[in-house]
Amino acid sequence: MTDPLALRFGREYSAGDVLFREGDPGAEMYVIQSGRIQLFKRVGAGERTVATLGRGEFLGEMAILNGKPRTATAVVREPARCLVLDGATLEQMIVHSPEIAVVLVRKLAQRLDSAGEMIQMLLTPDPQARVLLALKRHAESFGEAPETGAGGAGPAGTSVRIRLSKESLALEVGTDVARTRDVLGRLHRLGIATEDPNATEMTLDLARLLEFMEFLENPRKRGA
């Protein structure tokens, strides 16, 4: 059966399409039904990846909730289909379906936490620590369960798949790809991370990543 929401509000996008740019006015939000969309934010003379979003995620909601300009640029990385909703439509959906309001509030709270973690990451002088903090942020805020039968780090329930390449990760944390590759190589040897063959995503054992980060932060454990 065809989804009536998709028929009414669905739009198709190709890889490379720009949904909106940072600083633009915005009157619509996007709910991703398929594909992958990357968010960038200007930092100095360059750009940093803020998030890579997939199915079930939404973006652009702040522009219609507070009437302010877009806070990031959204680029389609894989062919995508989205529900495109304006403010009036979102308001009607919330009025008639409180579950939607609950999901929206939870997502917004999650993103506030993620923003705080990003600030902490950017203020950290150690490049290795920035890479680890970025991996933690992506896993906790945007991670997905690994596909059934796919190989991955850690036992079931602790593995998280994130859509992030070494190049995007290096750009986000402000370090070079070689250093980022070294950190990921160490995580691979420890069984904390594995990469997919096309190197556009990786699987993390989040529990072991957190343990490893705690170990690095505690000098007494390192000296034991």
C-alpha positions as CSV (number, residue, x, y, z in Angstrom):
1,M,0.0,0.0,0.0
2,T,1.3,3.4,-1.0
3,D,2.1,5.7,1.9
4,P,-0.3,8.7,1.6
5,L,2.3,11.0,3.3
6,A,4.9,10.1,0.7
7,L,2.4,10.7,-2.1
8,R,1.5,14.2,-0.7
9,F,4.8,15.4,0.7
10,G,7.5,13.1,-0.7
11,R,10.3,14.4,-2.9
12,E,13.3,12.7,-4.6
13,Y,16.8,14.1,-4.5
14,S,20.0,13.1,-6.3
15,A,23.5,12.8,-4.8
16,G,25.1,16.3,-4.8
17,D,21.8,18.2,-4.4
18,V,21.9,21.0,-1.9
19,L,18.7,21.1,0.3
20,F,19.7,24.4,1.9
21,R,22.7,26.5,2.7
22,E,23.8,28.0,6.0
23,G,22.4,31.5,6.5
24,D,19.5,31.0,4.1
25,P,15.9,31.6,5.4
26,G,14.0,28.4,5.8
27,A,10.3,27.5,5.7
28,E,10.5,23.7,5.4
29,M,11.9,20.7,7.3
30,Y,12.9,17.3,5.9
31,V,12.2,13.8,7.1
32,I,14.5,11.3,5.5
33,Q,12.8,8.2,4.2
34,S,15.8,6.8,2.4
35,G,19.3,7.9,1.4
36,R,21.9,9.9,3.3
37,I,22.3,13.7,3.9
38,Q,25.4,15.4,5.3
39,L,25.3,18.7,7.3
40,F,28.2,21.1,7.1
41,K,28.9,24.3,9.2
42,R,31.3,27.1,8.4
43,V,34.3,27.2,10.8
44,G,36.8,29.9,10.0
45,A,37.7,29.7,6.3
46,G,36.6,26.1,6.0
47,E,33.7,23.8,6.7
48,R,33.2,21.0,9.3
49,T,30.8,18.1,9.1
50,V,28.2,18.4,11.8
51,A,26.3,15.2,11.1
52,T,25.5,12.6,8.5
53,L,21.8,11.6,8.7
54,G,20.0,8.6,7.3
55,R,16.5,7.0,7.3
56,G,14.2,8.2,10.1
57,E,16.2,11.3,10.9
58,F,15.0,14.8,10.2
59,L,16.7,18.2,9.6
60,G,15.8,21.8,9.0
61,E,13.3,21.9,11.8
62,M,14.8,24.8,13.7
63,A,14.2,27.3,10.8
64,I,10.4,26.7,11.0
65,L,10.3,26.4,14.8
66,N,12.1,29.7,15.6
67,G,12.1,31.5,12.3
68,K,15.8,32.0,12.2
69,P,18.2,31.4,9.2
70,R,19.6,27.9,8.5
71,T,22.4,27.0,10.9
72,A,24.1,24.6,8.5
73,T,24.3,23.5,4.8
74,A,22.6,20.2,3.9
75,V,24.0,18.2,0.9
76,V,22.6,14.9,-0.4
77,R,25.3,12.2,-0.3
78,E,23.2,9.3,-1.5
79,P,20.0,9.5,-3.6
80,A,17.4,10.3,-1.1
81,R,13.6,10.6,-0.6
82,C,12.3,13.0,2.0
83,L,9.0,14.2,3.3
84,V,9.1,18.0,3.0
85,L,6.9,19.7,5.6
86,D,6.2,23.4,6.1
87,G,5.4,24.9,9.5
88,A,1.6,24.7,9.1
89,T,1.8,21.0,8.2
90,L,4.1,20.2,11.1
91,E,1.8,22.0,13.5
92,Q,-1.2,20.0,12.3
93,M,0.7,16.7,12.5
94,I,1.7,17.5,16.1
95,V,-1.9,18.5,17.1
96,H,-3.4,15.3,15.6
97,S,-0.5,13.0,16.7
98,P,1.1,13.7,20.1
99,E,3.6,10.9,19.3
100,I,5.2,13.1,16.7
101,A,5.7,15.8,19.3
102,V,7.4,13.4,21.7
103,V,9.8,12.2,18.9
104,L,10.6,15.8,18.0
105,V,11.3,16.9,21.6
106,R,13.5,13.8,22.2
107,K,15.5,14.5,19.0
108,L,16.0,18.1,19.8
109,A,17.2,17.2,23.3
110,Q,19.6,14.7,21.8
111,R,21.0,17.3,19.4
112,L,21.5,19.8,22.3
113,D,23.7,17.1,24.0
114,S,25.5,16.5,20.7
115,A,26.2,20.3,20.2
116,G,27.8,20.4,23.7
117,E,30.0,17.4,22.9
118,M,31.0,19.1,19.6
119,I,32.1,22.2,21.5
120,Q,34.1,20.0,23.9
121,M,35.7,18.3,21.0
122,L,36.8,21.5,19.2
123,L,38.3,22.8,22.4
124,T,40.4,19.7,23.0
125,P,44.1,20.3,21.9
126,D,45.0,16.6,21.4
127,P,44.1,15.4,17.9
128,Q,43.7,11.8,19.0
129,A,41.3,12.9,21.7
130,R,39.3,14.9,19.1
131,V,39.0,11.9,16.8
132,L,37.8,9.7,19.7
133,L,35.3,12.4,20.9
134,A,34.0,12.8,17.4
135,L,33.5,9.0,17.0
136,K,31.6,8.9,20.3
137,R,29.4,11.8,19.3
138,H,28.5,10.3,15.9
139,A,27.8,6.9,17.5
140,E,25.6,8.2,20.3
141,S,23.7,10.8,18.2
142,F,23.5,9.3,14.7
143,G,24.5,5.7,15.0
144,E,22.5,2.9,13.5
145,A,22.2,-0.8,14.3
146,P,24.5,-2.9,12.1
147,E,22.8,-4.9,9.3
148,T,21.8,-8.4,10.2
149,G,24.7,-10.8,9.5
150,A,27.2,-8.0,8.9
151,G,30.5,-8.2,10.6
152,G,31.3,-5.6,13.2
153,A,33.1,-4.8,16.4
154,G,31.7,-6.0,19.6
155,P,28.8,-8.3,20.6
156,A,25.2,-7.6,19.7
157,G,23.7,-4.7,21.5
158,T,27.0,-2.7,21.7
159,S,27.8,-2.3,18.0
160,V,26.8,0.9,16.2
161,R,27.2,1.7,12.5
162,I,28.1,5.3,11.6
163,R,28.2,6.7,8.1
164,L,31.5,8.6,8.2
165,S,34.7,8.4,6.1
166,K,38.2,9.0,7.3
167,E,38.3,12.1,5.2
168,S,35.1,13.6,6.7
169,L,36.2,12.7,10.2
170,A,39.6,14.4,9.7
171,L,37.9,17.5,8.3
172,E,35.5,17.6,11.2
173,V,38.1,17.4,14.0
174,G,40.7,19.7,12.2
175,T,43.5,17.2,11.7
176,D,45.1,15.4,8.8
177,V,43.9,12.1,7.3
178,A,47.1,10.3,8.1
179,R,46.7,11.0,11.8
180,T,43.0,10.1,11.7
181,R,44.0,6.8,9.9
182,D,46.5,6.0,12.7
183,V,43.8,6.4,15.4
184,L,41.3,4.3,13.5
185,G,44.0,1.7,12.8
186,R,44.7,1.4,16.6
187,L,40.9,1.0,17.3
188,H,40.8,-1.7,14.6
189,R,43.7,-3.6,16.2
190,L,41.9,-3.4,19.6
191,G,38.7,-4.7,18.0
192,I,36.8,-1.5,18.7
193,A,36.2,-0.4,15.1
194,T,35.9,-2.0,11.7
195,E,35.5,-0.3,8.3
196,D,33.2,-1.3,5.4
197,P,35.0,-2.1,2.1
198,N,34.2,1.3,0.5
199,A,35.3,3.2,3.5
200,T,32.3,5.4,3.8
201,E,31.1,4.0,7.1
202,M,32.4,2.0,10.0
203,T,31.1,-0.1,12.9
204,L,32.1,0.7,16.5
205,D,31.8,-1.2,19.7
206,L,30.5,1.8,21.7
207,A,31.0,0.2,25.1
208,R,34.6,-0.7,24.4
209,L,35.2,2.8,22.9
210,L,34.0,4.4,26.1
211,E,36.2,2.1,28.2
212,F,39.2,2.9,26.0
213,M,38.6,6.7,26.3
214,E,38.3,6.3,30.1
215,F,41.5,4.3,30.2
216,L,43.4,7.1,28.3
217,E,42.0,9.8,30.6
218,N,43.1,7.9,33.8
219,P,46.9,8.0,34.3
220,R,46.8,5.5,37.1
221,K,45.2,2.9,34.9
222,R,47.8,3.5,32.2
223,G,50.6,3.1,34.8
224,A,49.2,0.0,36.3
